[in-house]
Amino acid sequence: MPACIPENAHDMQIILRQAGKKFNQEWIFRNLDYTFHSGKAYAILGANGSGKSTLLQVINGSMQATAGEITYTKENQNIPVDKVYRYISLGLPYQDLIWEFSLRESIAFQRRFKDFLPGLKDEDIIGLCQLGKHKNKPLRYFSSGMKQRVRQALAILSNTDVVLLDEPCMNLDAAGRAWFDELLNQYRNNRLVIISSNHMEDEIRHCQEHIDIHQYKT
């Protein structure tokens, strides 16, 4: 199946200026200046509990920064933070799915709110998940690895400018990690991809730039 390039993936930028986040008196990160560009993949690296997921939430606009500012632009036009969700898809290990839905129903449900890459039909997505035998089974009966495949596929295959993935190989065995690597390689195209990782090679080998969150603790 040929890779599909999102129709809207043109010159997207996410710009952090002196960005910081703290809880109570503890800074999770601070003084972060960084610009993310379309066409590149970035890795946010750090140990468990270091703040990688918090940084992703600040980047995607679901959590407000304590300090600094974040600007979203597309083709040099600013995007209001309350509209940026239209441009971003998320693959998060703690992301709830509708467990009563089957895989087929989950894909149809997402399509009502956020379309998939051009040319991808529901059956194509089921095939790319490699879960065809389970397409009519409620997600609550999926294994943790199968659920993780669903989360990552729904994010990567969405027709968005930005793809944010938080430890995407969590709960995936060797075959699952190879599946993720192939899916991302085929469908990341010219989008902006940001992956948080505990330095897992299968997650970050496509990333051209690495950000060590420990450098922004003080």
N, C-alpha and C positions, 0 to 999 in steps of 0.2 A: 504494500500500500504506500503510495507516494506521500512524502511529508507535505503538509499544508501550511502555508504562511498566512498568519492572521491578516485580514484586510486592513486592520486598524493599527498595525504595529509599525509606527513611524516615529522615530526621534523622541521617544519617551525618556524623561529624566526624573529622578527623585534626588533632591538636593538637601542634605543635612548640614546645618550651620550651627556649630557649637551646641549640638543636641545632647541632652542628658536626661536621665530618668532616675529618680530616687524614690525609695519607699521608706517612710519614717525618716531617719537620719542617714540611711545608707544609700550611697550612689551605686546604682547598678552599672551605669556607664555615664560618662560626661565628656564634654569638650570634643565631641565627634563631628569632624568636618569630612564630608564624603559626598561624591556625586556618582550616582548609578546611571548607566546609559543603556539604551536599547542595544541589542546585538551582543551583549556580554553576559557572562554568568559569574556570579560572585559567591564566595563562601564566607560565612560568618562562623568562626571557629572558637571553641572554648569547651571547658569541662561541663559536666552536668551541674546545673544551678548557677552557672556563671552569668546568665542574663541574655543568652542568645534568643530565646523565645520572646523575652520582653522587648528586645530590639526589633524583632520582626513585627511585633504588635504595634510598636511606635511607627515603624515604616509603613505599615498598611493602614494606619489611621484609626485603628480600633482602640488605641491607648494614646493619651495625650502626653507629650514630652513635658518634663518638669522645667527644662531650660532649653534655650535655643529655639530653632524653628526648622520646619520641614516644608519644602516647596515641591509641588508636583507640576510638571509641564509636559505638554505634548505639542510638537511643532511650534515651540516657543510661546504657547498659550498656557497660562496658569489654569490648573484644575482645582476647584474648591475641595477642601478635605472631605466635605460631606458628599461629594460626587466621585471620589477617587475609587470607591469600591467597584465601580463599573469597569475599571481598567485592570483590576487585580483579581487573580484567582489564588486560592490558598489550599495547600495540602498540609494539614496539621495533625499530629498523632492524637491530640486531645479533642479533635473536631468531631462533634456528634453527627452521626448520620440518622436517618429515620429508620429505626431498626425493624419496623413492621413492613417496610417497603422491600420488594425484591430488587435485584440489581437492575433489571429492566425498568422497573418503576422509578428507581432512583435516578436513572439517566433521563427518563422522560420528565421527571419532576424538575431536575436542574435545568433542562432545556427551556422550561417555562420562564426562568429568571435570567439565565445566562447561556447564550448559545455556545455550541462547540465549534471547533475549527471547520472552515469551509469544506464541504464534501463528506464529512463524517456523519454517517447514519447511526442510529442506535445499535444496530447489529454490528457495525464496524467497531464501536466502542467496546461492546461486550467481547468481541474477538480480541481486541487489543489488551483487554484485562486478562485474557486467557482463563476466563471463568465461565465459558459457555455452558458447561454442564450444570452450573448453579444459578443460571440467570433468573429462574423463577422462584428461588429459595429466599425467604426473608433474611435480611442482613444479620439479624440477631443470631442466626445459626452459622454464620461465617466464622472461620478461625480468625485470630488476630492478624495473621499474615494476609488473609484474603481481604479483610476490612482495610488494611493498609494499602493494598493494591487499588481498591476502589477509591480511597481518598486521593491517592497520588494521580490516578488516571483522570478523575474528574477535574483536578487542578490543571494538569499538563495539557489536557485535550480541550480545555475551555478556550474560547476565542477572545483572549485578553492580551494586553500589551505586556503585563507583568505577571510572573509566576513566582510565588513565595512558597518554599517548601521547608518544613521544620523537621529535621532528622528523618528524611523520607525512607530510609532503609530500616527504621525501627521495626522489629517483629518480622522482618523478611529474612528467609533463609538464603542460601547461596543462589538457588534458582530465582528467587524473588529479587535479589539484588541485581542479578544479571538482567532480569526483565526490566527493572527500573532504569538501569543504565541504557538499555537499548531504546526504551520509550522516550526518555529525555533526549537522547542523542538524535532521534528521528524527528521530534516535534518541538524542540526548543527554538529552532530557526533564528529569526532576528529579534526575538523578544528579550526583555530584561528578566533574568532569572537570578534569584537570591536563595541560597540554601544554607540553613544552619546545620552544623555537623560537629560531632566529636572527633574530627579528623578521620572519618571513615572514608577510605579511598574510593569505594563504589559511589559515594554520594558526591564527592567534590572533584573527580578527575576532569570534568568538563569546565571547571571554574578557572577563569583566567586570573582573577584577583582574589586574595585572601585577606580577611579582616580578623585580627585576633582581638576579641573583645576585652581580654585582660589588659591590653594597652590603654584602655579608656576607663580604668577604674578610679583614677585619681586625677 
